């Protein structure tokens, strides 16, 4: 196994993996905090770093049919949420390319 190279996104309010504290994104990337995930409340972000994704899966969610990829922490491999690849409903297309991170699985920290 080799060394894991991590990115740091910077910012004044950072969101990190709740398990290993690896930085994932910042408040500037937040689109909405009004989403729900498997563990409860979830946040929708424009982008995130230090994630690994799996293959595309089709899922029927409360807002319709979507094609998504589960996202995992690059450092500790904990599942943190999912990424929207495609939304079948035209009104849900704004989610495409965005990442859902579940609030119970991440932590909010003061950055620099």
MDAnalysis code that builds the backbone (N, CA, C; Angstrom):
import MDAnalysis as mda
import numpy as np

u = mda.Universe.empty(336, n_residues=112, atom_resindex=np.repeat(np.arange(112), 3), trajectory=True)
u.add_TopologyAttr("name", ["N", "CA", "C"] * 112)
u.add_TopologyAttr("resid", np.arange(1, 113))
u.add_TopologyAttr("resname", ["UNK", "UNK", "UNK", "UNK", "UNK", "UNK", "UNK", "UNK", "UNK", "UNK", "UNK", "UNK", "UNK", "UNK", "UNK", "UNK", "UNK", "UNK", "UNK", "UNK", "UNK", "UNK", "UNK", "UNK", "UNK", "UNK", "UNK", "UNK", "UNK", "UNK", "UNK", "UNK", "UNK", "UNK", "UNK", "UNK", "UNK", "UNK", "UNK", "UNK", "UNK", "UNK", "UNK", "UNK", "UNK", "UNK", "UNK", "UNK", "UNK", "UNK", "UNK", "UNK", "UNK", "UNK", "UNK", "UNK", "UNK", "UNK", "UNK", "UNK", "UNK", "UNK", "UNK", "UNK", "UNK", "UNK", "UNK", "UNK", "UNK", "UNK", "UNK", "UNK", "UNK", "UNK", "UNK", "UNK", "UNK", "UNK", "UNK", "UNK", "UNK", "UNK", "UNK", "UNK", "UNK", "UNK", "UNK", "UNK", "UNK", "UNK", "UNK", "UNK", "UNK", "UNK", "UNK", "UNK", "UNK", "UNK", "UNK", "UNK", "UNK", "UNK", "UNK", "UNK", "UNK", "UNK", "UNK", "UNK", "UNK", "UNK", "UNK", "UNK"])
u.atoms.positions = np.array([
    [0.851, -1.173, 0.000],
    [0.000, 0.000, 0.000],
    [0.889, 1.227, 0.000],
    [0.461, 2.272, -0.641],
    [1.251, 3.489, -0.695],
    [0.692, 4.567, 0.194],
    [1.271, 5.708, 0.062],
    [0.832, 6.878, 0.812],
    [-0.447, 7.439, 0.176],
    [-1.390, 7.858, 0.995],
    [-2.632, 8.467, 0.525],
    [-2.415, 9.974, 0.467],
    [-2.579, 10.554, -0.714],
    [-2.430, 11.999, -0.871],
    [-3.787, 12.665, -0.750],
    [-3.886, 13.624, 0.155],
    [-5.140, 14.311, 0.423],
    [-5.048, 15.765, -0.012],
    [-6.175, 16.308, -0.459],
    [-6.263, 17.719, -0.823],
    [-6.815, 18.498, 0.365],
    [-6.557, 19.792, 0.377],
    [-7.151, 20.662, 1.400],
    [-7.832, 21.808, 0.677],
    [-9.132, 21.942, 0.875],
    [-9.939, 22.906, 0.131],
    [-9.874, 24.318, 0.719],
    [-9.439, 24.454, 1.983],
    [-9.360, 25.771, 2.625],
    [-10.736, 26.326, 2.950],
    [-10.760, 27.488, 3.545],
    [-12.023, 28.132, 3.895],
    [-12.149, 28.365, 5.388],
    [-13.155, 29.153, 5.771],
    [-13.321, 29.506, 7.179],
    [-14.195, 28.517, 7.941],
    [-14.989, 27.722, 7.242],
    [-15.824, 26.707, 7.876],
    [-15.681, 25.434, 7.060],
    [-15.068, 24.415, 7.643],
    [-14.753, 23.176, 6.925],
    [-15.642, 22.035, 7.385],
    [-15.926, 21.131, 6.455],
    [-16.643, 19.900, 6.768],
    [-15.668, 18.750, 6.553],
    [-15.555, 17.882, 7.563],
    [-14.577, 16.794, 7.552],
    [-15.251, 15.460, 7.815],
    [-14.540, 14.374, 7.494],
    [-15.011, 13.030, 7.801],
    [-15.149, 12.910, 9.320],
    [-16.281, 12.432, 9.782],
    [-16.512, 12.277, 11.213],
    [-15.676, 11.183, 11.841],
    [-15.141, 10.282, 11.026],
    [-14.356, 9.170, 11.540],
    [-12.872, 9.510, 11.673],
    [-12.283, 10.146, 10.634],
    [-10.835, 10.377, 10.642],
    [-10.440, 11.850, 10.523],
    [-11.429, 12.747, 10.413],
    [-11.211, 14.193, 10.366],
    [-10.541, 14.692, 9.077],
    [-10.591, 13.921, 8.003],
    [-10.071, 14.362, 6.710],
    [-10.987, 15.438, 6.136],
    [-10.423, 16.556, 5.702],
    [-11.202, 17.662, 5.144],
    [-11.876, 17.218, 3.852],
    [-13.179, 17.541, 3.712],
    [-13.958, 17.150, 2.545],
    [-14.412, 18.338, 1.705],
    [-14.865, 19.401, 2.354],
    [-15.392, 20.557, 1.629],
    [-15.504, 21.742, 2.589],
    [-16.010, 22.863, 2.100],
    [-16.205, 24.030, 2.966],
    [-17.587, 24.635, 2.752],
    [-17.916, 25.598, 3.581],
    [-19.261, 26.188, 3.566],
    [-19.589, 26.895, 2.244],
    [-18.570, 27.391, 1.526],
    [-18.802, 28.044, 0.236],
    [-19.371, 27.090, -0.806],
    [-19.157, 25.799, -0.630],
    [-19.642, 24.785, -1.569],
    [-21.050, 24.295, -1.239],
    [-21.599, 24.736, -0.094],
    [-22.912, 24.264, 0.363],
    [-24.036, 24.819, -0.519],
    [-24.846, 23.919, -1.062],
    [-26.005, 24.300, -1.868],
    [-27.252, 24.318, -0.998],
    [-27.417, 23.270, -0.170],
    [-28.602, 23.167, 0.681],
    [-28.328, 22.263, 1.880],
    [-28.930, 22.611, 3.011],
    [-28.834, 21.780, 4.213],
    [-30.168, 21.109, 4.503],
    [-31.050, 21.072, 3.505],
    [-32.407, 20.567, 3.697],
    [-32.639, 19.225, 2.994],
    [-31.664, 18.347, 3.041],
    [-31.798, 17.034, 2.427],
    [-31.837, 15.958, 3.503],
    [-32.296, 14.782, 3.140],
    [-32.331, 13.642, 4.050],
    [-31.541, 12.489, 3.454],
    [-30.818, 11.792, 4.334],
    [-30.051, 10.625, 3.927],
    [-30.473, 9.423, 4.745],
    [-29.705, 8.361, 4.663],
    [-30.015, 7.130, 5.390],
    [-29.925, 7.313, 6.902],
    [-29.079, 8.267, 7.359],
    [-28.894, 8.475, 8.793],
    [-29.623, 9.714, 9.312],
    [-30.443, 10.337, 8.471],
    [-31.153, 11.554, 8.869],
    [-30.785, 12.726, 7.983],
    [-30.567, 13.875, 8.600],
    [-30.263, 15.110, 7.874],
    [-29.014, 14.957, 7.004],
    [-29.025, 15.635, 5.833],
    [-27.877, 15.590, 4.924],
    [-27.722, 16.939, 4.241],
    [-26.507, 17.209, 3.752],
    [-26.185, 18.469, 3.071],
    [-25.855, 18.191, 1.610],
    [-26.261, 19.097, 0.730],
    [-25.915, 19.020, -0.689],
    [-24.809, 20.031, -0.965],
    [-23.676, 19.561, -1.503],
    [-22.528, 20.404, -1.816],
    [-22.243, 20.394, -3.313],
    [-21.757, 21.543, -3.832],
    [-21.360, 21.629, -5.242],
    [-20.183, 20.726, -5.533],
    [-19.248, 20.647, -4.599],
    [-18.070, 19.796, -4.792],
    [-17.484, 19.407, -3.447],
    [-16.678, 18.361, -3.488],
    [-15.966, 17.882, -2.305],
    [-14.679, 17.208, -2.775],
    [-13.698, 17.148, -1.892],
    [-12.411, 16.517, -2.201],
    [-12.196, 15.331, -1.266],
    [-11.172, 14.562, -1.549],
    [-10.780, 13.422, -0.705],
    [-11.872, 12.361, -0.584],
    [-12.594, 12.149, -1.696],
    [-13.628, 11.128, -1.754],
    [-13.281, 10.093, -2.819],
    [-13.738, 8.879, -2.596],
    [-13.660, 7.805, -3.577],
    [-15.097, 7.423, -3.900],
    [-15.388, 7.140, -5.164],
    [-16.758, 6.795, -5.574],
    [-16.815, 5.370, -6.116],
    [-18.006, 4.762, -6.047],
    [-18.173, 3.435, -6.633],
    [-18.911, 3.555, -7.967],
    [-19.389, 2.431, -8.503],
    [-20.073, 2.435, -9.792],
    [-21.438, 3.124, -9.676],
    [-21.946, 3.541, -10.829],
    [-23.268, 4.178, -10.887],
    [-24.345, 3.147, -10.578],
    [-25.311, 3.570, -9.757],
    [-26.457, 2.733, -9.399],
    [-27.724, 3.531, -9.621],
    [-28.773, 2.862, -10.036],
    [-30.079, 3.504, -10.176],
    [-30.820, 3.367, -8.854],
    [-31.353, 4.490, -8.353],
    [-32.113, 4.470, -7.092],
    [-33.384, 5.286, -7.250],
    [-34.451, 4.778, -6.668],
    [-35.694, 5.529, -6.598],
    [-35.734, 6.169, -5.215],
    [-35.736, 7.500, -5.212],
    [-35.722, 8.256, -3.955],
    [-37.032, 9.016, -3.808],
    [-37.173, 9.751, -2.727],
    [-38.400, 10.521, -2.495],
    [-38.681, 11.508, -3.629],
    [-37.634, 12.007, -4.268],
    [-37.793, 13.006, -5.327],
    [-37.752, 12.400, -6.728],
    [-37.792, 11.075, -6.830],
    [-37.831, 10.429, -8.137],
    [-36.662, 9.491, -8.369],
    [-36.509, 9.109, -9.636],
    [-35.461, 8.164, -10.022],
    [-34.179, 8.918, -10.344],
    [-33.077, 8.435, -9.759],
    [-31.769, 9.064, -9.943],
    [-30.719, 7.990, -10.198],
    [-29.647, 8.393, -10.882],
    [-28.466, 7.549, -11.028],
    [-27.389, 8.183, -10.153],
    [-26.883, 7.424, -9.190],
    [-25.980, 7.959, -8.170],
    [-24.767, 7.054, -7.987],
    [-23.743, 7.608, -7.339],
    [-22.561, 6.849, -6.917],
    [-22.386, 7.076, -5.419],
    [-22.205, 6.029, -4.643],
    [-21.884, 6.198, -3.225],
    [-20.498, 6.817, -3.111],
    [-20.307, 7.673, -2.100],
    [-19.002, 8.303, -1.876],
    [-18.451, 7.863, -0.524],
    [-17.128, 7.642, -0.503],
    [-16.424, 7.145, 0.664],
    [-15.232, 8.045, 0.954],
    [-14.858, 8.155, 2.216],
    [-13.674, 8.906, 2.604],
    [-12.435, 8.252, 1.982],
    [-11.602, 9.069, 1.374],
    [-10.384, 8.572, 0.720],
    [-9.395, 7.987, 1.724],
    [-9.398, 8.495, 2.957],
    [-8.431, 8.053, 3.963],
    [-8.883, 6.811, 4.725],
    [-10.140, 6.798, 5.216],
    [-10.583, 5.696, 6.083],
    [-11.651, 4.795, 5.463],
    [-12.131, 5.133, 4.268],
    [-13.092, 4.320, 3.504],
    [-14.501, 4.245, 4.091],
    [-14.855, 5.125, 5.020],
    [-16.211, 5.156, 5.568],
    [-17.157, 5.761, 4.526],
    [-18.331, 5.149, 4.347],
    [-19.334, 5.697, 3.436],
    [-19.904, 6.972, 4.050],
    [-19.919, 8.063, 3.260],
    [-20.352, 9.371, 3.762],
    [-21.611, 9.900, 3.083],
    [-21.991, 9.319, 1.947],
    [-23.154, 9.821, 1.217],
    [-23.140, 9.325, -0.216],
    [-23.560, 10.196, -1.146],
    [-23.589, 9.826, -2.552],
    [-23.450, 11.047, -3.440],
    [-23.165, 10.799, -4.713],
    [-23.048, 11.839, -5.727],
    [-24.115, 11.594, -6.787],
    [-24.808, 12.653, -7.175],
    [-25.812, 12.543, -8.221],
    [-25.146, 12.596, -9.594],
    [-25.343, 11.553, -10.400],
    [-24.846, 11.535, -11.776],
    [-25.913, 12.019, -12.749],
    [-27.154, 11.546, -12.561],
    [-28.233, 11.901, -13.488],
    [-29.559, 11.835, -12.761],
    [-30.413, 12.814, -13.020],
    [-31.769, 12.836, -12.473],
    [-32.748, 12.688, -13.634],
    [-33.663, 11.745, -13.528],
    [-34.625, 11.501, -14.611],
    [-35.658, 12.609, -14.719],
    [-36.014, 13.223, -13.613],
    [-36.988, 14.321, -13.597],
    [-36.275, 15.638, -13.882],
    [-36.772, 16.375, -14.838],
    [-36.173, 17.660, -15.246],
    [-36.014, 18.627, -14.070],
    [-36.962, 18.620, -13.131],
    [-36.904, 19.555, -12.000],
    [-35.818, 19.188, -10.993],
    [-35.263, 17.998, -11.097],
    [-34.233, 17.537, -10.165],
    [-32.828, 17.607, -10.753],
    [-32.697, 18.098, -11.979],
    [-31.402, 18.116, -12.675],
    [-30.358, 19.014, -12.007],
    [-30.783, 19.958, -11.180],
    [-29.830, 20.829, -10.485],
    [-28.909, 20.039, -9.551],
    [-29.295, 18.817, -9.199],
    [-28.497, 17.975, -8.302],
    [-27.328, 17.300, -9.015],
    [-27.398, 17.194, -10.314],
    [-26.393, 16.451, -11.080],
    [-24.991, 16.999, -10.850],
    [-24.069, 16.110, -10.534],
    [-22.686, 16.489, -10.255],
    [-22.448, 16.938, -8.827],
    [-23.506, 17.103, -8.061],
    [-23.382, 17.529, -6.665],
    [-23.276, 16.324, -5.736],
    [-22.798, 16.592, -4.516],
    [-22.519, 15.534, -3.542],
    [-23.381, 15.715, -2.301],
    [-23.994, 14.627, -1.862],
    [-24.712, 14.599, -0.584],
    [-23.770, 14.027, 0.468],
    [-23.592, 14.756, 1.576],
    [-22.838, 14.261, 2.723],
    [-23.791, 14.226, 3.912],
    [-23.872, 13.081, 4.570],
    [-24.804, 12.922, 5.684],
    [-24.253, 13.581, 6.946],
    [-25.082, 14.425, 7.559],
    [-24.671, 15.220, 8.718],
    [-24.118, 14.370, 9.858],
    [-24.709, 13.205, 10.102],
    [-24.266, 12.337, 11.200],
    [-22.884, 11.738, 10.952],
    [-22.411, 11.783, 9.702],
    [-21.149, 11.136, 9.348],
    [-20.008, 12.119, 9.109],
    [-20.307, 13.425, 9.221],
    [-19.276, 14.447, 9.017],
    [-19.244, 15.381, 10.221],
    [-18.189, 16.185, 10.308],
    [-18.104, 17.164, 11.379],
    [-17.815, 18.537, 10.765],
    [-18.281, 19.567, 11.454],
    [-18.084, 20.958, 11.016],
    [-17.005, 21.579, 11.897],
    [-15.992, 22.177, 11.251],
    [-14.866, 22.738, 11.994],
    [-14.569, 24.151, 11.520],
    [-13.952, 24.923, 12.378],
    [-13.469, 26.247, 12.004],
    [-12.172, 26.060, 11.224],
    [-12.092, 26.638, 10.034],
    [-10.902, 26.506, 9.183],
    [-9.997, 27.707, 9.322],
    [-9.314, 28.027, 8.227],
    [-8.405, 29.191, 8.219],
    [-8.543, 29.960, 6.942],
])
